[in-house]
Structure formats: structure tokens, C-alpha cells
Amino acid sequence: MSALNTWCSASGASSASPVPKLWTETIATHRHAVRETLLDTTWALVTERGLLAVTMSQIAEKAGIGRATLCKYFPDVETILFACHERHVAEHLGRLAELRNRPGDAGTRLRGVLEAYALIAHHRGRHGTEELSALLNRGERVDRAQQQIVDLIRDLLVEVAAADGLRDDLAPDELASYCLHALTAAGSLPSEAAVRRLVDVTLAGVSPQG
């Protein structure tokens, strides 16, 4: 039976634990801390052992809680992985938005956003697995996240265009999609230096022509 089909059915023994104890914490704070620990533990196990090799019992043991307690948070491994992915996406979107909103000229901020996105793609390509990508990089949640990134890049391109720094034969929406798709190639590049060269090429593609 695969890990993705391992449903909760019985409790497991607890062991010495990295999971925080309740003590004087509020229940909400405690539950959040436990949930974050479970996400970190599951992601580490799947990255180390492979998607189909990880079970709910292994996650509970590694996190130092009983399986029955784990099941109060998540019903199966797949649900945990989707929660991990959503957390990663939220962190990445927050980082890109922070770079977009920094003071400074639009061209510099555009480069910062594109480089950050390309480095995210680069590290995901080097540290992820094909199994994880096939599971997580699909569906409406991924489409929404990609559209948010396109919108973020488009807004910067509009600012760049206002300073006559953008080619005028294509709409900012089209150029934003071009940037996003061009930079996905960063996932297969051998180094961060190569990623930055890809960013240079991508920026050249949106600059005024001729």
C-alpha cells in the first residue's frame, strides 16, 4: 500500500519529541507549532526517502507524537504535502511582493523580482523530485499562484514602460507571461551564476528593441 493511501486507523507510541509541549502556551499557538513541525518533518522525510516510501507512522515517530494525534491534524501523507506546498507558495509570493514594493526605480525592482523567482525555480529543481513535482505542481491552486506571479511582474513592467524602458510591440501581460515561462528553465541550470545570466537574457527580451 502506498504512503498516499495510508489512512489513519490506530495510535502509535510517542517518543522524545521536537514537537513543542503545551505548558503555558495557548492551545491555538500550540496547535500551530505542532502543525509546522509536522510539515517540516514530512517534507524532510519525503525529500530524503521518496514520496511513496513515507508513511503516517514514520511521520508520527519522527515528530515524536502518536499516530492518533497526527491524524487529528492530517488524514494522510498527501494532505500534509499539499499543506507544505501551500506554505512554500505563500512564502515565495510574500518574498516577491516585498521585492516589488521596495523603494527604488522600477527596473531595479523588476530585476530583483525576476532573479528571486528564477532562484526559487533553480533550488526547487535541484532539491525536489519528479514524484513531488507531478503531485504538487498541478490543479487550481498552482494556476492561481502562477497568475499572482504574472500579475506582480506585469505591474512592474507597466512601471518600467512608463519610463520608456519596455518594448512597445507586446502588451505587459504577454511580456509577464514570457518572463515567467522563460525563467522556469532555471530549474535545470547548473549554478546560480547561470541563473543570473538567464535573468539577463530574459530582461533583454523585454527591453526596447533596436
TORKOLZA-624883 format. One record per residue (C-alpha): residue in one letter; x, y, z. Coordinates in steps of 0.1 Angstrom, whole numbers, plus 5000, padded with zeros to 4 digits. Last residue first. Layout:
N
{type->A | px->X | py->Y | pz->Z} $
...
//
This chain:
210
{type->G | px->5165 | py->5482 | pz->4681} $
{type->Q | px->5142 | py->5466 | pz->4706} $
{type->P | px->5132 | py->5482 | pz->4738} $
{type->S | px->5138 | py->5458 | pz->4767} $
{type->V | px->5115 | py->5428 | pz->4773} $
{type->G | px->5139 | py->5402 | pz->4758} $
{type->A | px->5170 | py->5418 | pz->4773} $
{type->L | px->5154 | py->5412 | pz->4807} $
{type->T | px->5151 | py->5375 | pz->4799} $
{type->V | px->5187 | py->5373 | pz->4787} $
{type->D | px->5199 | py->5390 | pz->4819} $
{type->V | px->5177 | py->5367 | pz->4841} $
{type->L | px->5193 | py->5337 | pz->4823} $
{type->R | px->5227 | py->5350 | pz->4831} $
{type->R | px->5216 | py->5352 | pz->4868} $
{type->V | px->5206 | py->5316 | pz->4867} $
{type->A | px->5239 | py->5306 | pz->4852} $
{type->A | px->5257 | py->5323 | pz->4881} $
{type->E | px->5233 | py->5304 | pz->4905} $
{type->S | px->5246 | py->5272 | pz->4891} $
{type->P | px->5239 | py->5241 | pz->4870} $
{type->L | px->5207 | py->5252 | pz->4852} $
{type->S | px->5177 | py->5228 | pz->4851} $
{type->G | px->5153 | py->5247 | pz->4874} $
{type->A | px->5164 | py->5280 | pz->4858} $
{type->A | px->5144 | py->5270 | pz->4827} $
{type->T | px->5113 | py->5282 | pz->4846} $
{type->L | px->5127 | py->5316 | pz->4840} $
{type->A | px->5115 | py->5318 | pz->4804} $
{type->H | px->5080 | py->5308 | pz->4813} $
{type->L | px->5076 | py->5336 | pz->4839} $
{type->C | px->5092 | py->5362 | pz->4818} $
{type->Y | px->5071 | py->5354 | pz->4787} $
{type->S | px->5040 | py->5355 | pz->4808} $
{type->A | px->5050 | py->5390 | pz->4820} $
{type->L | px->5057 | py->5401 | pz->4784} $
{type->E | px->5022 | py->5390 | pz->4773} $
{type->D | px->5006 | py->5409 | pz->4802} $
{type->P | px->5028 | py->5439 | pz->4795} $
{type->A | px->5014 | py->5441 | pz->4759} $
{type->L | px->5038 | py->5435 | pz->4730} $
{type->D | px->5052 | py->5459 | pz->4704} $
{type->D | px->5062 | py->5485 | pz->4730} $
{type->R | px->5095 | py->5472 | pz->4743} $
{type->L | px->5100 | py->5484 | pz->4779} $
{type->G | px->5122 | py->5511 | pz->4794} $
{type->D | px->5103 | py->5541 | pz->4783} $
{type->A | px->5099 | py->5552 | pz->4820} $
{type->A | px->5061 | py->5545 | pz->4819} $
{type->A | px->5071 | py->5511 | pz->4804} $
{type->V | px->5091 | py->5502 | pz->4835} $
{type->E | px->5060 | py->5509 | pz->4857} $
{type->V | px->5039 | py->5488 | pz->4835} $
{type->L | px->5065 | py->5461 | pz->4837} $
{type->L | px->5064 | py->5462 | pz->4874} $
{type->D | px->5026 | py->5456 | pz->4874} $
{type->R | px->5031 | py->5428 | pz->4849} $
{type->I | px->5056 | py->5410 | pz->4872} $
{type->L | px->5031 | py->5410 | pz->4901} $
{type->D | px->5002 | py->5399 | pz->4878} $
{type->V | px->5023 | py->5371 | pz->4864} $
{type->I | px->5032 | py->5360 | pz->4899} $
{type->Q | px->4996 | py->5361 | pz->4910} $
{type->Q | px->4986 | py->5341 | pz->4879} $
{type->Q | px->5012 | py->5314 | pz->4888} $
{type->A | px->4997 | py->5311 | pz->4923} $
{type->R | px->4962 | py->5308 | pz->4910} $
{type->D | px->4972 | py->5281 | pz->4885} $
{type->V | px->4990 | py->5262 | pz->4912} $
{type->R | px->4960 | py->5262 | pz->4935} $
{type->E | px->4938 | py->5253 | pz->4905} $
{type->G | px->4955 | py->5220 | pz->4898} $
{type->R | px->4990 | py->5208 | pz->4892} $
{type->N | px->5025 | py->5212 | pz->4905} $
{type->L | px->5020 | py->5192 | pz->4937} $
{type->L | px->5019 | py->5155 | pz->4926} $
{type->A | px->5040 | py->5156 | pz->4895} $
{type->S | px->5065 | py->5178 | pz->4911} $
{type->L | px->5067 | py->5156 | pz->4942} $
{type->E | px->5073 | py->5125 | pz->4920} $
{type->E | px->5099 | py->5143 | pz->4898} $
{type->T | px->5118 | py->5152 | pz->4930} $
{type->G | px->5128 | py->5185 | pz->4946} $
{type->H | px->5162 | py->5197 | pz->4957} $
{type->R | px->5178 | py->5208 | pz->4924} $
{type->G | px->5147 | py->5219 | pz->4905} $
{type->R | px->5132 | py->5236 | pz->4935} $
{type->H | px->5165 | py->5254 | pz->4940} $
{type->H | px->5166 | py->5267 | pz->4905} $
{type->A | px->5129 | py->5277 | pz->4904} $
{type->I | px->5133 | py->5297 | pz->4936} $
{type->L | px->5165 | py->5312 | pz->4921} $
{type->A | px->5145 | py->5323 | pz->4890} $
{type->Y | px->5118 | py->5339 | pz->4911} $
{type->A | px->5143 | py->5359 | pz->4931} $
{type->E | px->5161 | py->5370 | pz->4899} $
{type->L | px->5129 | py->5381 | pz->4883} $
{type->V | px->5118 | py->5400 | pz->4914} $
{type->G | px->5151 | py->5417 | pz->4918} $
{type->R | px->5154 | py->5426 | pz->4881} $
{type->L | px->5119 | py->5441 | pz->4882} $
{type->R | px->5129 | py->5461 | pz->4913} $
{type->T | px->5159 | py->5476 | pz->4896} $
{type->G | px->5138 | py->5485 | pz->4865} $
{type->A | px->5111 | py->5500 | pz->4886} $
{type->D | px->5133 | py->5525 | pz->4903} $
{type->G | px->5138 | py->5524 | pz->4940} $
{type->P | px->5118 | py->5518 | pz->4971} $
{type->R | px->5108 | py->5482 | pz->4978} $
{type->N | px->5073 | py->5471 | pz->4969} $
{type->R | px->5083 | py->5446 | pz->4942} $
{type->L | px->5108 | py->5429 | pz->4965} $
{type->E | px->5083 | py->5425 | pz->4993} $
{type->A | px->5058 | py->5411 | pz->4968} $
{type->L | px->5083 | py->5385 | pz->4956} $
{type->R | px->5091 | py->5375 | pz->4992} $
{type->G | px->5054 | py->5372 | pz->5001} $
{type->L | px->5047 | py->5351 | pz->4970} $
{type->H | px->5076 | py->5328 | pz->4979} $
{type->E | px->5064 | py->5323 | pz->5015} $
{type->A | px->5028 | py->5317 | pz->5003} $
{type->V | px->5040 | py->5292 | pz->4978} $
{type->H | px->5061 | py->5273 | pz->5004} $
{type->R | px->5031 | py->5272 | pz->5028} $
{type->E | px->5008 | py->5259 | pz->5000} $
{type->H | px->5034 | py->5232 | pz->4992} $
{type->C | px->5036 | py->5220 | pz->5028} $
{type->A | px->4998 | py->5219 | pz->5030} $
{type->F | px->4997 | py->5199 | pz->4998} $
{type->L | px->5023 | py->5176 | pz->5013} $
{type->I | px->5004 | py->5171 | pz->5045} $
{type->T | px->4972 | py->5162 | pz->5025} $
{type->E | px->4992 | py->5136 | pz->5005} $
{type->V | px->5005 | py->5120 | pz->5037} $
{type->D | px->4971 | py->5112 | pz->5051} $
{type->P | px->4943 | py->5124 | pz->5074} $
{type->F | px->4961 | py->5155 | pz->5088} $
{type->Y | px->4959 | py->5173 | pz->5121} $
{type->K | px->4938 | py->5149 | pz->5143} $
{type->C | px->4955 | py->5121 | pz->5124} $
{type->L | px->4989 | py->5131 | pz->5139} $
{type->T | px->4975 | py->5127 | pz->5174} $
{type->A | px->4963 | py->5092 | pz->5166} $
{type->R | px->4997 | py->5084 | pz->5151} $
{type->G | px->5013 | py->5093 | pz->5185} $
{type->I | px->5038 | py->5121 | pz->5186} $
{type->G | px->5076 | py->5124 | pz->5184} $
{type->A | px->5079 | py->5141 | pz->5150} $
{type->K | px->5099 | py->5112 | pz->5136} $
{type->E | px->5076 | py->5086 | pz->5150} $
{type->A | px->5045 | py->5104 | pz->5138} $
{type->I | px->5060 | py->5109 | pz->5103} $
{type->Q | px->5070 | py->5072 | pz->5102} $
{type->S | px->5035 | py->5061 | pz->5112} $
{type->M | px->5020 | py->5083 | pz->5085} $
{type->T | px->5040 | py->5065 | pz->5059} $
{type->V | px->5069 | py->5076 | pz->5037} $
{type->A | px->5084 | py->5054 | pz->5009} $
{type->L | px->5060 | py->5065 | pz->4982} $
{type->L | px->5072 | py->5101 | pz->4980} $
{type->G | px->5109 | py->5095 | pz->4982} $
{type->R | px->5133 | py->5088 | pz->5011} $
{type->E | px->5152 | py->5120 | pz->5018} $
{type->T | px->5129 | py->5146 | pz->5002} $
{type->V | px->5098 | py->5127 | pz->5016} $
{type->L | px->5113 | py->5126 | pz->5051} $
{type->A | px->5123 | py->5163 | pz->5051} $
{type->W | px->5089 | py->5174 | pz->5038} $
{type->T | px->5071 | py->5153 | pz->5064} $
{type->T | px->5091 | py->5166 | pz->5093} $
{type->D | px->5088 | py->5203 | pz->5083} $
{type->L | px->5050 | py->5200 | pz->5078} $
{type->L | px->5046 | py->5181 | pz->5111} $
{type->T | px->5066 | py->5207 | pz->5129} $
{type->E | px->5045 | py->5235 | pz->5115} $
{type->R | px->5013 | py->5217 | pz->5126} $
{type->V | px->5027 | py->5212 | pz->5161} $
{type->A | px->5036 | py->5249 | pz->5163} $
{type->H | px->5001 | py->5259 | pz->5151} $
{type->R | px->4984 | py->5236 | pz->5176} $
{type->H | px->5005 | py->5251 | pz->5204} $
{type->T | px->4997 | py->5286 | pz->5194} $
{type->A | px->4960 | py->5278 | pz->5192} $
{type->I | px->4960 | py->5260 | pz->5225} $
{type->T | px->4976 | py->5289 | pz->5242} $
{type->E | px->5011 | py->5284 | pz->5255} $
{type->T | px->5017 | py->5280 | pz->5292} $
{type->W | px->5029 | py->5244 | pz->5291} $
{type->L | px->5018 | py->5229 | pz->5258} $
{type->K | px->5049 | py->5210 | pz->5248} $
{type->P | px->5066 | py->5217 | pz->5215} $
{type->V | px->5071 | py->5189 | pz->5190} $
{type->P | px->5108 | py->5180 | pz->5188} $
{type->S | px->5099 | py->5149 | pz->5207} $
{type->A | px->5112 | py->5121 | pz->5229} $
{type->S | px->5089 | py->5092 | pz->5219} $
{type->S | px->5052 | py->5087 | pz->5215} $
{type->A | px->5037 | py->5053 | pz->5207} $
{type->G | px->5013 | py->5050 | pz->5178} $
{type->S | px->4976 | py->5053 | pz->5175} $
{type->A | px->4954 | py->5034 | pz->5151} $
{type->S | px->4935 | py->5039 | pz->5119} $
{type->C | px->4948 | py->5069 | pz->5100} $
{type->W | px->4949 | py->5064 | pz->5062} $
{type->T | px->4979 | py->5052 | pz->5043} $
{type->N | px->4968 | py->5057 | pz->5007} $
{type->L | px->4995 | py->5083 | pz->4998} $
{type->A | px->5021 | py->5061 | pz->5015} $
{type->S | px->5015 | py->5034 | pz->4991} $
{type->M | px->5000 | py->5000 | pz->5000} $
//
